[in-house]
Amino acid sequence: MKNYYNMLGVSEDASNDQIKKAFKNIAKKEHPDRGGNEVKFKEANEAYDTLKDSTKKQEYDTVRRYGQNFGGQGTTFNFRSGDTFGNDMFEEFFSGFGVGGRPSRRTRTFHTGQRGNQSVNVRMAISIKEAMNSLEKTISYKLPSGEEEFATVKIPAGVQHGITFKYKGMGDNSIKGVPRGNLLVQMSVLDSDGYTRQGNDLYTDKNIDCFQAVRGCEISLKTLLDSVIRVKVPPATQPGTLVVCKGQGMPVHKTLNIRGNLYVKINIIIPELTKADLKKIKDL
């Protein structure tokens, strides 16, 4: 039986705050989008899903102490990960993995020669500004039979470009007497409002004049959340310098408040100067 305490590096009498802190540290270090170890991240996800819940934790501790079937009643406890992130983007979409981060099991399919109903593929486009928050969108699509269907797609905050949402039994229904196909909604997350995205990090440009670059300055920047932040540009900044604003990027995990970074590329503009201005500069 897996030792969830060891996975998180906490003792068996650790408090909820200690368990949450341990998982947060592992999530920051091992999340695949940050170059971490996907296996370790998924193990920590599974462990945290059980230990954070008092009922699941009690059941888990009981099973560890007395075995899978105890008390002569044949009771079996199943620990299911996947509740950890709620609507956060970690929950559903790791390539090759199922809900909750568990590896998808390959099953052998025996074909009887009867063709089944097919999946219907739909592409949905949203902006990175929309992707900053969770949202719902209703789409319409046509089945191979010509029927028009509607589906409401729940999109988690920080959704990645190319992610596919799968809706069972909402696809093709041409062949009667067999299960319907699936609806596959592939997301396109587009740059917007002067921002581009790489992974969970955001990039934008800001112009300053050469005097501001020499002296250093503080600039105002409107974010994709429509808030205004102040960005400090250090003295002697060179053209193309990237100023990092930590934690101002795309949401990665809402509950733990993990976000990517924002990188501001500084462009330096040479202003037109009068003769008097040029003389002053020469005197410098």
C-alpha positions as CSV (number, residue, x, y, z in Angstrom):
1,M,0.0,0.0,0.0
2,K,1.3,3.4,-0.9
3,N,2.7,5.6,1.9
4,Y,1.1,9.0,1.3
5,Y,2.9,10.5,4.3
6,N,6.3,9.6,2.8
7,M,5.2,10.9,-0.6
8,L,4.6,14.4,0.9
9,G,7.5,14.1,3.4
10,V,5.3,14.7,6.5
11,S,4.8,12.7,9.7
12,E,1.6,10.8,10.4
13,D,0.5,13.4,13.0
14,A,1.1,16.3,10.6
15,S,-1.6,19.1,10.7
16,N,-3.7,20.1,7.7
17,D,-1.6,23.2,7.3
18,Q,1.6,21.2,7.3
19,I,0.1,18.7,4.7
20,K,-1.0,21.6,2.5
21,K,2.3,23.3,2.8
22,A,4.2,20.2,1.9
23,F,2.1,19.6,-1.2
24,K,2.4,23.2,-2.3
25,N,6.2,23.0,-2.2
26,I,6.2,19.8,-4.2
27,A,3.7,21.2,-6.7
28,K,5.8,24.3,-7.3
29,K,8.9,22.2,-7.8
30,E,7.6,19.2,-9.7
31,H,4.8,20.6,-11.8
32,P,5.5,19.4,-15.4
33,D,4.8,22.9,-16.8
34,R,7.7,24.1,-14.7
35,G,10.0,21.4,-15.9
36,G,9.4,19.2,-12.9
37,N,9.0,15.4,-12.5
38,E,5.5,14.5,-13.7
39,V,5.5,11.2,-11.8
40,K,6.4,12.8,-8.5
41,F,3.8,15.5,-9.0
42,K,1.1,13.0,-9.7
43,E,2.1,10.9,-6.6
44,A,1.9,14.1,-4.5
45,N,-1.4,15.0,-6.0
46,E,-2.8,11.5,-5.1
47,A,-1.4,11.7,-1.6
48,Y,-2.7,15.2,-0.9
49,D,-6.2,14.3,-2.3
50,T,-6.5,11.7,0.5
51,L,-4.7,13.3,3.4
52,K,-6.4,16.7,3.1
53,D,-9.9,15.2,3.6
54,S,-10.5,14.1,7.2
55,T,-12.9,11.3,6.2
56,K,-10.5,9.9,3.5
57,K,-7.6,10.2,5.8
58,Q,-9.3,8.3,8.6
59,E,-10.2,5.5,6.2
60,Y,-6.7,5.4,4.8
61,D,-5.1,5.3,8.3
62,T,-7.5,2.5,9.2
63,V,-6.7,0.4,6.2
64,R,-2.9,0.9,6.7
65,R,-3.2,-0.2,10.3
66,Y,-5.6,-3.2,10.0
67,G,-5.4,-4.2,6.3
68,Q,-7.6,-3.8,3.3
69,N,-10.4,-6.0,4.7
70,F,-10.8,-5.6,8.5
71,G,-13.4,-6.5,11.1
72,G,-14.6,-9.5,9.2
73,Q,-17.0,-7.4,7.2
74,G,-15.1,-7.5,3.9
75,T,-15.2,-3.7,3.7
76,T,-12.9,-2.3,1.0
77,F,-11.9,1.3,0.8
78,N,-11.1,2.8,-2.6
79,F,-9.0,6.0,-2.6
80,R,-9.8,8.1,-5.7
81,S,-7.6,11.0,-6.5
82,G,-8.9,13.8,-8.8
83,D,-10.8,16.0,-6.3
84,T,-7.7,17.9,-5.4
85,F,-7.9,20.7,-7.9
86,G,-11.7,21.3,-8.3
87,N,-11.9,23.4,-11.5
88,D,-8.2,24.1,-11.6
89,M,-6.3,23.2,-14.7
90,F,-4.2,20.4,-13.1
91,E,-7.2,18.2,-12.7
92,E,-7.9,16.8,-16.0
93,F,-5.4,17.3,-18.7
94,F,-2.0,15.5,-18.7
95,S,-1.3,13.9,-22.0
96,G,-1.7,10.2,-21.7
97,F,-3.3,10.4,-18.2
98,G,-6.9,10.1,-17.1
99,V,-8.8,12.3,-14.6
100,G,-6.9,12.9,-11.4
101,G,-3.5,12.2,-12.8
102,R,-3.7,8.4,-12.8
103,P,-2.2,6.6,-15.8
104,S,-4.8,5.5,-18.3
105,R,-5.0,1.7,-18.4
106,R,-4.8,0.1,-21.7
107,T,-7.7,-2.3,-22.3
108,R,-7.9,-5.0,-25.0
109,T,-10.9,-4.5,-27.3
110,F,-12.5,-7.3,-29.1
111,H,-14.0,-6.2,-32.3
112,T,-17.2,-7.9,-33.4
113,G,-17.2,-6.3,-36.9
114,Q,-20.0,-3.8,-36.0
115,R,-19.0,-0.2,-36.7
116,G,-19.7,2.1,-33.7
117,N,-20.8,5.8,-33.7
118,Q,-17.9,8.2,-34.2
119,S,-16.6,11.1,-32.1
120,V,-17.4,14.6,-33.2
121,N,-14.5,17.1,-33.2
122,V,-15.2,20.8,-32.5
123,R,-12.6,23.6,-32.0
124,M,-13.3,26.4,-29.6
125,A,-11.2,29.6,-29.5
126,I,-10.9,32.0,-26.5
127,S,-8.4,34.7,-25.7
128,I,-5.7,34.5,-23.1
129,K,-7.6,37.3,-21.3
130,E,-10.7,35.0,-21.1
131,A,-8.5,32.1,-20.0
132,M,-7.4,34.1,-16.9
133,N,-10.6,33.1,-15.2
134,S,-12.8,30.0,-15.3
135,L,-15.8,30.4,-17.6
136,E,-18.6,28.5,-19.3
137,K,-19.5,28.7,-23.0
138,T,-22.3,27.1,-24.9
139,I,-21.5,25.9,-28.3
140,S,-23.6,24.4,-31.1
141,Y,-22.4,21.7,-33.5
142,K,-23.8,19.4,-36.1
143,L,-23.8,15.7,-35.9
144,P,-23.1,13.5,-39.0
145,S,-26.9,12.9,-39.2
146,G,-27.4,16.6,-39.7
147,E,-28.9,17.2,-36.3
148,E,-27.8,20.3,-34.4
149,E,-26.7,19.8,-30.8
150,F,-25.7,22.2,-28.0
151,A,-23.1,21.7,-25.2
152,T,-22.0,23.8,-22.3
153,V,-18.2,23.7,-21.9
154,K,-16.7,24.4,-18.5
155,I,-13.3,25.9,-19.0
156,P,-10.9,26.1,-16.1
157,A,-8.8,29.1,-15.4
158,G,-5.4,28.9,-17.1
159,V,-6.5,26.4,-19.7
160,Q,-3.7,25.5,-22.1
161,H,-3.8,25.8,-25.9
162,G,-4.5,22.5,-27.6
163,I,-6.3,20.9,-24.6
164,T,-9.2,18.7,-25.5
165,F,-12.3,18.3,-23.4
166,K,-14.1,14.9,-23.8
167,Y,-17.9,14.6,-23.4
168,K,-19.1,11.0,-23.5
169,G,-22.2,10.2,-25.3
170,M,-22.6,13.6,-27.0
171,G,-21.3,12.7,-30.5
172,D,-22.5,10.8,-33.5
173,N,-25.8,8.9,-33.1
174,S,-26.2,7.7,-36.7
175,I,-26.1,4.0,-35.8
176,K,-29.1,3.1,-33.7
177,G,-28.8,0.5,-31.0
178,V,-25.2,1.2,-30.1
179,P,-23.8,3.9,-27.8
180,R,-23.4,7.4,-29.1
181,G,-19.9,8.6,-29.9
182,N,-18.1,11.3,-27.9
183,L,-17.9,15.0,-28.4
184,L,-14.2,16.3,-28.4
185,V,-13.8,20.0,-27.9
186,Q,-10.2,21.2,-28.6
187,M,-9.3,24.6,-27.2
188,S,-7.4,27.3,-29.1
189,V,-6.1,30.0,-26.7
190,L,-5.2,33.1,-28.6
191,D,-2.9,36.0,-27.8
192,S,-4.7,39.3,-27.0
193,D,-4.5,42.8,-25.5
194,G,-0.8,43.1,-26.3
195,Y,0.1,39.9,-24.4
196,T,1.5,36.6,-25.6
197,R,1.8,33.4,-23.7
198,Q,4.5,30.7,-23.3
199,G,3.4,27.9,-21.1
200,N,2.1,29.6,-18.0
201,D,4.2,32.8,-18.5
202,L,3.0,36.0,-20.1
203,Y,5.0,38.4,-22.2
204,T,4.3,42.0,-23.2
205,D,6.3,45.1,-24.4
206,K,6.6,48.5,-22.9
207,N,8.2,51.6,-24.4
208,I,10.3,54.1,-22.3
209,D,12.6,56.9,-23.5
210,C,16.4,56.8,-23.3
211,F,16.5,59.1,-20.3
212,Q,14.2,56.9,-18.3
213,A,16.4,53.9,-19.2
214,V,19.5,55.7,-18.0
215,R,18.0,56.9,-14.7
216,G,15.6,54.0,-14.1
217,C,11.9,54.5,-13.7
218,E,8.6,53.0,-12.6
219,I,5.9,52.3,-15.2
220,S,2.2,51.4,-15.0
221,L,1.0,48.3,-16.7
222,K,-2.6,47.1,-17.2
223,T,-2.8,43.4,-16.7
224,L,-5.2,40.9,-18.3
225,L,-7.2,41.0,-15.1
226,D,-7.8,44.7,-15.8
227,S,-5.8,45.7,-12.7
228,V,-2.9,48.1,-12.9
229,I,0.5,47.1,-11.5
230,R,3.7,49.2,-11.0
231,V,6.8,47.8,-12.7
232,K,10.3,49.0,-11.6
233,V,12.8,49.5,-14.4
234,P,16.4,49.6,-13.0
235,P,18.9,52.3,-14.0
236,A,21.1,51.6,-17.1
237,T,18.5,49.3,-18.6
238,Q,19.4,48.1,-22.1
239,P,17.1,47.7,-25.1
240,G,15.3,44.4,-25.0
241,T,15.7,43.8,-21.3
242,L,13.1,41.5,-19.8
243,V,11.8,42.7,-16.4
244,V,10.1,39.9,-14.5
245,C,7.0,40.3,-12.4
246,K,6.7,37.2,-10.4
247,G,3.2,35.6,-9.9
248,Q,1.5,37.9,-12.5
249,G,1.2,35.2,-15.3
250,M,-1.4,32.6,-16.1
251,P,-3.2,30.8,-13.2
252,V,-1.8,27.3,-12.6
253,H,-3.5,26.4,-9.4
254,K,-6.3,28.6,-8.0
255,T,-6.5,27.0,-4.5
256,L,-2.8,27.2,-3.8
257,N,-2.5,30.6,-5.6
258,I,0.2,29.4,-8.0
259,R,0.7,31.5,-11.1
260,G,3.2,31.9,-13.9
261,N,5.3,35.0,-14.3
262,L,4.9,38.1,-16.4
263,Y,7.9,39.3,-18.5
264,V,7.9,42.9,-19.7
265,K,10.3,43.6,-22.6
266,I,11.6,47.1,-22.5
267,N,11.9,49.0,-25.7
268,I,13.9,52.2,-25.6
269,I,12.7,55.1,-27.8
270,I,15.1,58.0,-28.8
271,P,13.0,61.2,-28.6
272,E,13.5,64.1,-31.0
273,L,15.4,66.9,-29.2
274,T,15.8,70.6,-29.8
275,K,19.2,72.2,-30.2
276,A,19.0,73.4,-26.7
277,D,18.3,69.9,-25.4
278,L,21.2,68.6,-27.5
279,K,23.5,71.2,-26.0
280,K,22.5,70.2,-22.5
281,I,23.3,66.6,-23.2
282,K,26.7,67.5,-24.7
283,D,27.5,69.5,-21.6
284,L,26.8,66.3,-19.6
